[in-house]
Every structure is written in structure tokens, then in C-alpha cells.
Amino acid sequence: MENVFLVGLMGAGKTTIGRLLARKLGKRFIDSDHEIEARTGASIPWIFEIEGEESFRRREAEVIRDLTAQQGIVLATGGGAILNSQNRQYLQSRGRVIYLRANVHSILLRTAHDKNRPLLQTADPRKKLEELTAQREPLYREIADLVIDTGRPNVQSMVQTILAQLAALEQSRARPARTRPPTANRTAMTEPSPLYLNVDLGERSYPIAIGRGILADGAQLLQHVGGSRAAIVTNTTVAPLYLERVAAPLREAGRAVVEVVLPDGEEHKNWSSLMQIFDALLANKCDRKTTLVALGGGVVGDLTGFAAASYMRGVPFVQIPTTLLSQVDSSVGGKTGLNHPLGKNMIGAFYQPRAVLADTDTLATLPARELSAGLAEVIKHGAIIDAAFFEWIEQNIARLMARDPAALAHAIARSCEIKADVVRQDEREGGLRAILNFGHTFGHAIEAGMGYGAWLHGEAVGCGMVMAADLSQRAGLIDAASVARVKALVAAAGLPTAAPDLGTARWLELMEVDKKNEGGAIKFILLKPLGSPSIQSVPQELLLATLDACVDRALTP
């Protein structure tokens, strides 16, 4: 295997991960900053202070030139090494480049007391990191063969993900490092390398790959299909678009492929569809080493996951989500199940996939209504966890609606980061994970009350978030301006903001059938303030006031 070069911002984990990766690969580990210090006999902060950044960059370029010419190394580069175009050319032509990506919050936590970061010795290190990210992110992505998120560093698991992806690159050789076009002819935002996140659940940890062209790279799926047989579960809408593209590399690799095509729609997330999957598995004598592949949106993913959890008491499965909603939410976290006429998602299991492979190219064929439905879950993640992300969505909603690839990639990645972190802390919804149901108590009632399929899940959640925000204000948790922001953003995403008239008694009946409820009391996820959740019950008079304010009497089942 070629040299491996690690790039990324300061504090992204290049040295820690690089040392372990080098041991696993049987290579020498070198840190370019340490090499500069060894050659000059001076520390990096001293060089910056006495000679200035320009002089440091010249020394850095010499070191990069010399080190990349060596063989059998894992090289951790300084965060700004990629600013030099010659450095970028050396890195991408002499080995495999891995971009270790971390968000500003994670970097600040790791570097808070580190005085050896001269660029962060400012009055506002957060602002400086945001500026560095905006400047350098396109350059990191431009030369990267792999993008690995290090926000929550389980180093052992992360290194295993890197090793697996490097092996897949060597197998496919889809982008050989020595024959890639020069940097000047490549555009980072038109063909970025996939981003790899990690859902950290110990022995059940798994990667999430996000990016363009993932379905075209058969090695991405093959590394997660260990047995001799795979069963692809999809639906009548997705099958003509992507089924053969997924099945072909499996067959070429000698895997027997069973195809299960379900009817499309939320109304088919039921026992009959589950039995159709079981019928196909049994008819084809699928054993415990058969891997199920969920190719489709949230309905396909939930049903396939439940089938995998139940068939022979558990077989492996892989999620290949093809809708925005499933890419940002339902494919991650291991919630599986089906609907019952008396309640949504009341029958199911927690069962984690082996991997989630989210190809953003599939969003090009997504109907506008489905795109909007997915944006509801993106908005949800900002509203409950990350006020800065919520503000970013407000500023970029037009780009998201226009399917701008860079904006969608960021929205998907940040949503998956947020959900993966929540799932890491509370896999089986013992407490914290319930916050991911912001807007869902009202939304599930809308879906069941209107009849499954009448409203898309994301449409119901979007309206449910407006109702939950209204209830949050009535409970004294947020102000009217925050409610207005939520409502305006939901509307800008093309989602309904007025709820249907189910009748007060029916509304209460449906909301009482909810997994969060305890002792008969309806539990709501509210905002306290925007960007922070609160799980609580409310006096019924406040709930009735929200229903009265948010229901459109003209909308009936």
C-alpha cells in the first residue's frame, strides 16, 4: 500500500490517529511539525513569533517535499500545509490522502489549554477556527481520497474504519493516486470524497458514508456483505432506478442476490410487507450469514431492519438510504419497526446496521415533496441541539431547496453527527434519545389521524414542530420570536404549518398512544430555548390552546 498522508485542522487528531494507523499498517509515523522543530531546533510557536508565518510556511514546504518522497510512511501534516499548491500536488501524487475532519466545537474542547497553537492565541479562537475552516475545508476535500469525521474520537474504531476504506480503495483503484489530474483542474465541491462518520456503540459501532458516487463504488457495499448471499429489499419506485446498480457488483463478486420489491408508501409499512420479506428469505433458503440490504427511504429501512432483527433471531443488514429524510435520520440509530392502525412505530426493535451508505446523487431523482419532508428532520436537529446549525439552515434554505450539493452534504453530515452523538449516549431511548422526537408527538397523531400516506412523515413532523414551538411558548420556555423563526423556516422548506382538524378528542386519543408517555401523561419535546430541548408534560389547558391556535378547521381527514 502507498504512503498515507493525514490532513486536517489543528486538533483533529492527526497525530493520535496517525501513530496507531502506522502501527497497524507496519509503516513509520512522521509528524511534519515535529520534523520542522527537529530541523530548526526551535518550537513552532517560536518560529511563528520570531520569523513569522511566511517563514514557517517555507520551512513546512521543504519538509513536505522531502517527506512525501520517502516510502512506507504515515505522515501527519500541519493544518495549513494544504495552503501551498505544491504541497497539495506532492500529497495527492505520492500517496493516499485522508482528511480528518472535526467541527469547531470539538477542536475548541481539545485545544482549550494548548499554548502550542499560535494561530489560536487570539481573543476569539472560535471565530478564528471558523475562518480557518471556511478557508481550508475546500482544499482538504479537493485532495482527499477519504474524509473521516473525528468529532467523537473512539480512536480504535476510527482506525478500523480507515483501514477498511483504504482496503476498499486499493481493491477498486477507482481513483489511483498517481494518475489523478492536477489540483488546478479539480473542483472540490463538484466531486468531494465521501465523508465517513462513526456511530460509536462499542462492538456495535458502524460507519456512515456520505457523498456522491457511493452506489457506483461496489467495494463500498461489498466490504459489509460477509456471507455468500445478500437480500436487497427495495420498493416499486426505487427498484427501476437503483436496484440493478446495487445488485450487479454483488453478483460479480460471487454473491447470490435475492430481490424483494415492496409497494411504495407509508401505508405499506405494515405486517403484510414484513411477511413479504420473510417469504422471500425462506423461499430462497437464506441462512444466518445472509446480509439484508435496505435500498430506499425510511419505510424500506425500518421494515428491512425489523426483518433483520427477527429473521433467525438476527442477521446482518446494511442501510442504503435514497431519500433525504432517511439519509439524515431514519437510517441512523437502529430504530426499526412497522405501523399499527392504533399507533405509528409501536411495533419494532432496536437493531443496528453494519453500515449506512448515503449516496447524495440519489437526491437528484427525489420529488420536491420528498425533499421538503427530509428538510423537516434537518431543521429538527438544529432546533433541539445546535442553534448555530439552525441559523445556518435559515441562511441556506434556498440552497437546500435548490439541491445545492455542498449545502446538502453539510446538512446531511451535521444531522448525522448530531444523531450519532445522541444515539451513542442513549441507544435505546432511556431518556436523552427522546429529544429526537421533537415535533413527532403531534406529527405521529397527524399521520395516524389522516391515514398513513396522506401526509408524508416529514410533512407531519414539520407541522408538529410548529405546534411544539407554540406549546413551548405557552409553557413559558421560549419567546414569540423563536416561535416565528421555527414557523418561518418550516414554511420556507415547503412544509405545512397548519394542522388538520382531527377533533379535540381524537387529537388527545392519538397523542396518548406514544412511546414517550409515562403513566398516561403525554410527554412532549419542547424547546428551552431554541437549540436546547426539554422533555415534559404540560397542563391540558395549554395543549388545548395550542390545538386551537394551530389547527386549520378546513383541513379534515
Secondary structure, 3 states (H helix, E strand, C coil): CCEEEEECCCCCCHHHHHHHHHHHHCCEEEEHHHHHHHHHCCCHHHHHHHCCHHHHHHHHHHHHHHHHCCCCEEEECCCCHHHCHHHHHHHHHCEEEEEEECCHHHHHHHHCCCCCCHHHCCCCHHHHHHHHHHHHHHHHHHHCCEEEECCCCCHHHHHHHHHHHHHHHHHHCCCCHHHCCCHHHCCCCCCCCCEEEEECCHHHCEEEEEECCCCCCHHHHHCCCCCCEEEEEEECCCHHHHHHHHHHHHHHCCCEEEEEEECCCHHHCCHHHHHHHHHHHHHCCCCCCCEEEEEECHHHHHHHHHHHHHHHHCCCEEEEECCHHHHHHHCCCCEEEEEECCEEEEEEEECCCCEEEEEHHHHHHCCHHHHHHHHHHHHHHHHHCCHHHHHHHHHHHHHHHCCCHHHHHHHHHHHHHHHHHHHHHCCCCCCHHHHHHCCHHHHHHHHHHHCCCCCCHHHHHHHHHHHHHHHHHHCCCCCHHHHHHHHHHHHHCCCCCCEECCCHHHHHHHHCCCCCCECCECCEEEECCCCCEEEECCCHHHHHHHHHHHEECCCCC
